């Protein structure tokens, strides 16, 4: 069954506040050269750190040779493996640790943030290989599949991981939480054009460029690169979030419909008037706290592993 939660449209004052959520360093733009990417990465790295989350321990470590940041409350009751966004070419585990810490607190879970390799220096399938290595380590460590979580490109990575597990003959994640997930690197859905004017953080131009830098000639219709084209009957129970104003809206809605058609338990939350990946870029907004609460309840209600 698919459940959709569409909240009221925010008032003008709230929309004005929403415009301020999009930090200049995050706005979509052309990142065609190594110098462009280096400048954007430096700008992201220079952003002031958010406030720490009380009661959440932070540890820098490595699993299967892949750097990770672990966020954990006292006595965590679950394990989540989290893949950050950034179009496969931006972002780091350190930059997304504040969001992961809030998620760890809300879900009372140990959250492992994977610092996967980035394009164009490390094109497909480097990120997926790193994701699979860490997931395999966590699976072997406890014998229980962790829940896979991802935002934007990281959401695509989390979904691609399911197919990678099926092909490798290992257990798929217990559940899947996708926030503004980039699921189809062909970038052909209608919302890539219809929402480009309203999406504050992503655009059709940015998506096409990021896909080119990540794929570097690999086929965009490979289900391991575009999980929207995968056999979703193999997917675990899934929770999908999207903004009504973002270019990736159709990716989310098409995936939700496919999961429902395959009789995979799926819940979908579409929120109007919020930016792409709002829980990470707007941590103090009520819509962000609400999304974390929904995700925590979803994880808590997942069936126990067999």
Secondary structure, 3 states (H helix, E strand, C coil): CCCECCCCCCCHHHHHHHHHHCCHHHCCCCCCCHHHHHHHHHHHHCCCCCCCCCCCEEEEEEECCEEEEEEECCCCCCEEEEECCCCCCCCCCCCCHHHHHHHHHHHCCEEEEECCCCCCCCCCCHHHHHHHHHHHHHHHHHCCCCEEEEECHHHHHHHHHHHHHHHHCCCCCCEEEEECCCCCCCCCCCHHHHCCCCCCCCCHHHHHHHHHHHHCCCCCCCCCCCHHHCCHHHCCEEEEEEECCCCCHHHHHHHHHHHHHCCCCEEEEEECCCCCCHHHHCCCCHHHHHHHHHHHHHHHCCCCCC
